[in-house]
Amino acid sequence: MTQEPTGRLVPTPTGWDLVLTRTYRAPVADVWASVTEPDRTARWFGPWRGDAAPGRSVEVRLAFEESAPWCPIRIDACEPPRRLAVTMEDEAGTWALELLLAETDGTTELRLVHHLASTEQLGSVGPGWEYYLDLLTAARTGTPRPDFADYYPAQQAYFDSLA
């Protein structure tokens, strides 16, 4: 089953922001825990280890990648429960990311912002983030995990067209 892509591309003074949004019927503190507590991140992204604090680095195991590698993530900003900015490094390069959370009437909107200098890899990056955010949704709702094949290459043309 092919999933519908939701990402949008926003120009910035230094490049582009790829923005993907999900909404949860839950308080912001609960969604924040899903994206920051190691036992909860393990359910949809991967566990992490280290002393988490702004300016420090932790290691995250990318549990849903083929070789499940550990990679360093520097915490650039942490403003619970509203904003987490990190820089992640893996074999594909350096990734500047932000998670922004806002609650209204018991519903929390989570925005993942991937700051891009180039749109060169958008056709593969976009489907990957759609997949991971849907993994988060599945972990939060107790529903089956999605299959990456439903995202890539199925969504590649959509994301390429944004550039």
Sequence and secondary structure as in RCSB ss.txt:
>XXXX:A:sequence
MTQEPTGRLVPTPTGWDLVLTRTYRAPVADVWASVTEPDRTARWFGPWRGDAAPGRSVEVRLAFEESAPWCPIRI
DACEPPRRLAVTMEDEAGTWALELLLAETDGTTELRLVHHLASTEQLGSVGPGWEYYLDLLTAARTGTPRPDFAD
YYPAQQAYFDSLA
>XXXX:A:secstr
       EEEEETTEEEEEEEEEESS HHHHHHHHH HHHHTTTT  EES   TT EEEEE TTSTT  EEEEEE
EEEETTTEEEEEEEETTEEEEEEEEEEEETTEEEEEEEEEES STTHHHHHHHHHHHHHHHHHHHHT     GGG
TTTTTHHHHHHH 
